[in-house]
Amino acid sequence: MVKPVDDLIEKFADAGASYISFHPEASDHIDRSLQLIIDAGCKPGLVFNPATPLHYLDHVMDKLHHILIMSVNPGAGGQSFIPQSLGKIRRIKDVIDQTGSNAQIEGDGGIKADWTAQDSVEAGATILVAGSAIFNNQQTISDAMLGMRGCFRG
């Protein structure tokens, strides 16, 4: 979560970013920030911490490429998955279905090739973000990635 969001969008786009996401609490005007990302030629997204309410989506679904649900409190790797995050993913999936949006749902935090990844996908996540599960385990990175990809095959 960085501020000021609007001042940083152009810098990230100029540096080569394709996707730019921000926490709604970090923006003074969410719709304007999303439009700046679109105008910069990037794909816009919103990031929701575990305690952040989803009402921020109410008037911007048409501008979102992706919605990232943090399933840990940001700040440190290796934290345990917060199971209540699955409810948020399901609620966002319902909003996407109701609005006809093409937004992707990302799950990020405590995601492993176990129940956390599988349940996140079953709840509606189409993208999984995993750090410790890939890089801090007993498997090779390739094997860890294969295990994670298996969650999408059901």
N, C-alpha and C positions, 0 to 999 in steps of 0.2 A: 504494500500500500504506500504509494508515494503521492506527494502533493508538491506543487500545484499540477493537477492532471493535465489541464489544457496546455500549459507551457511545455510539458514534456512530450506530448503526442507527436509534434513535428520532429523533435529530436530523435525519438525512437523510429519513426518512419524513415527519416533521412539516414539512420544507421542501418537500415535494411530490414526492419521488422515487417512481418506480414500480418501478424495478429497482435492486436493491442487490447488488453483487458485492464479494467480498473475496478476498485471497490467503490460502490455508489456513495459511500460516506466521504470519499476523498474528492468528490466533485461538487461544485456549487450548482451546476446545471447539467444533469445527466444527459438529457437529450442533446444539448449543445456539444458536450464532450464526445458522445457517440458520433455525431455528425462530423466533427473534426477528424475523427479516425477514418470515417468513410471518405471524406474529402482528400485525405492523405493517401488513399488507395489501399488501405489496410482493412482487415476484418475485425469488427468491434465485438467486445465481450464485456460482461459484468462478472465480478467475483463476489461471492457471498461467504462471509465467515460463518461459523456455526450459529452465532447469535444474531446475525443480520436478517431482518425480516424480508420476505419476498415481495412486499408491496412496491418496491422500486421497479419491478417489471411492468407495472400496470399500464404505463403509457409509452413504452419503448420497445415492445416485442418486435415490431416491424423493422427495427434497426439492428437487431442482434444477430450475429453469426454464431456466437457461443455463449454459454452461461456456465461458469465454473463454480461448483459447490465445494467449499473447503470442508473436508471431513476430519480435520484437526484444527486447532487454533494455530494460526501461522506463527512462525518464528524459529522453529527448531525441527530438524529432520528426525525420523525414527519414532514419532509419537504414535499412540494407539488410535485406531479408527473410532470415530464417534458414531455409533449406530443410528442416532437420530437423523443423521445426514441423509439416510435412505428415504425418509419421509419427505425431505425437501426435494430430492431428485424426483420422487413420484409426483409431487405437486407441480413441479416445473414441467414434467412430461405431460400432465393433464392440461396445463396452460398452453403448451405447444400444440397439443391435439385440438384444443378448443379454438385457438387463433389461426391455425393453419401455418404457423411459423416453421421455418426450416432450421431453426437454431439447434446447434449441437449442445449436448449436456456433458460437461466434464466433471469427473470425480477426482479430487486431489487431496491426498493426505492419509497415510496409514493403509494405502492400497497395496495388497499383496495377492499373489496367485492362490488365494484361498477363498474363504467365504466373502471377504470384503470386496474383492474384484467381481466375483460372480454375482453377489447380491446387488452391487452397484449397477452392473449391466442389466440385470433383471428389472431393476427399478426404473431404468431408462437412460443410464449413462451410455454415451456413444464414444466417449474419449476417456481414457484413464491416464492419470499422471502418477508415475511411480518413481521414487528416487531410491530410498533405502532398500526396497524390495528387489531392485535390479542391481545395485552397486554394492550393497553391504550384506551379502549372503554367501552361502557355501557353493553355489552354482556358478557356472560361467555366465557372463552377461547374456550370451546367446541362449542358453538354456532357460535363464530367468525370463527372457523376453518371450520365448516359446510358451512357457507356462502362462504368462499373462495373456498372450494372444488366444490361448485356448478358452479363456473366459468368454470370448466373443463368439465362439463356435457352438456354445451350449452343449 
